[in-house]
Structure formats: structure tokens, C-alpha cells
């Protein structure tokens, strides 16, 4: 079960510059500001800036669907024809993410809070 599309992560090369741009867009300072990841909260959305995103193969923003059971959702999507791009991994606390591609090559992110 999904609770919606709530997180978008952008790969960035210059984290400080990207942070200024998104602060200007959102009219707020980051809620999380670390050298490895910056996150903003706006209108129920989480906007992330990943300075290592390009190295991980991200070519643009990735939307993450929040799911209750990432293993079950991941397995169901693979069984339906999706292809694993990034396996399930922990990213802090109990939060886990994964990415898959659909039959047309679109990247679909999963996030279990």
C-alpha cells in the first residue's frame, strides 16, 4: 500500500549552490543540512538534494512513493515486469529506499519511512 508520492530527490553537483536555489524557491532553510544530503519540507513534500546522486547513476530528479512494506512492493513490481535499478538500502534510522525502472525506462523510487 502506498501513502502517496511525497519525496523528490535531485542529484546535484554543487550542493551549496543548489541549497541557495531551493531555499529561494521554497522560501525556507533546509530542515536537514548535511554534507551528504540536504532536505527541505514544503507543503507536505520532502525535497532532497543528493551531491552523490550523479555518481549513483541519477540523471535527473527521482520521485519516491512512500510505501508501508518496501520488500513486498519491490517484489510485486519486479514480478510485474519492473527492473531493479538500486536494491533496497537503509538511508538513516529506519528509512529505506530503492529504485526500479518500468518497461519504458522510467525510474520509480520507493521509500519506506
Order of alpha helices (4+ residues) and beta strands (2+ residues): beta-alpha-beta-beta-beta-beta-alpha-beta-beta-beta
